[in-house]
Amino acid sequence: MARLVARIKVLPADADINIDSIVEGLKGSIPQGMELKGHAKEPIAFGLNAVVGDFMLDDAEGQMDKLEDAIRGVQGVGEIEVMNISRASVKMK
């Protein structure tokens, strides 16, 4: 089965939320068979940052829904935006 990389931007629910606590929450809440391969902080505006994460998952029906639900369930997460999805063999910019 092919593996996918989903690049997802995670916005905090409030400006006072620590981005590092969101990252730790993401690592602990991802369903089995998926992983947070890498992440970076992205400045948005006025000191507010988002997390852009690369998530590895199987190319199977329902996997993206499970991942999105798990991310939304992390405390402090406001909104998410799927930026890109590609096969793991493709290098994303």
C-alpha positions, 0 to 999 in steps of 0.5 A: 500500500502506498504511503501519503504525506499530508501537509496540514496547517494547524491554527491555535484557538487562542493567541495565548496558547503555547504552540509547543503544547499543540505539537506535543498533543499532536504527537500523542493523539495521532491514530496508529499507523500514522505519524508526525514526520516533521513540523515547523512554526509559521508566523501568521500575524501579530505574534500569532504562530501556526504549526505546519506539520507533515503527517505520514498515513496510508493511502486508504479510504477514511484515513484523512478523516481519521487524521483530521478528527484526531488533530481537531481533538487536540486541546488548543487547536482552532482550525486546520487547513490541508495544504497539500497531499502527495505520495511519500516518494514525491518531494514537497516544497 
